[in-house]
Every structure is written in C-alpha cells, then in structure tokens.
Amino acid sequence: MSEQPRVHLENRVGRALDLEDPTPDRVLRNFRYVVGSVDDEALKVWADLWKEFQQVVTTNGMVLPGAEHGFKPSCGWPQFLEKFWVLKHYLDNIHHLCQG
C-alpha cells in the first residue's frame, strides 16, 4: 500500500485561496473588485448628498426659486459636511489605487 504524500497546510490553503503566483488576469480581477467596492461606497455617499439637494434643485441641476431662502440639509450641517469628507476619502483611495 502506498500512502498519499502529505501536503503542508500552507500549500493546501494557498491553492484553495489561489495565493500561488496569481496570473495577471487574476491580479486585475482582484484589483477591479477592490476599486469597484470603494467606488460603490463613494456612489452611495454621493446619492445621499444629492438627495439633500432634491428640494431645491431639478434633476438637470437647475436651482429652483425656493433656494433663494438658503439651503439647510435635513441631516444637519455637521453630518452633511462629514459626508463630503467621506466622499473625498473614497475618491482619494480610488486615486491612490489607480496610481499604483
């Protein structure tokens, strides 16, 4: 009876997770997943910011006459400005990822 050669745990896990010398296609796919995830989060923040303007701006970006009285976000200024900083953070991450 011949026994199967023992395979080190690291080798089995590496193969299962595809960690052994990934192909260029695999590297690109993983990169796209990371950038796509950060981009999805940035778009969610942008959508939240845009919702705040829907009372005073049309979908084409035209400012309505009611905006003359000033804009006040429903979430309050601190949270509204925080969303801008979060959006900048996501965009910075995308920029750094794409710069290599």
Secondary structure, DSSP 8 states (H G I E B T S, - for coil): --------HHHHHHHHTT-SS--HHHHHHHHHHHHHHHHHHHHHHHHHHHHHHTTTB-TT--B-GGGGG----TT-HHHHHHHHHHHHHHHHHHHHHHH-
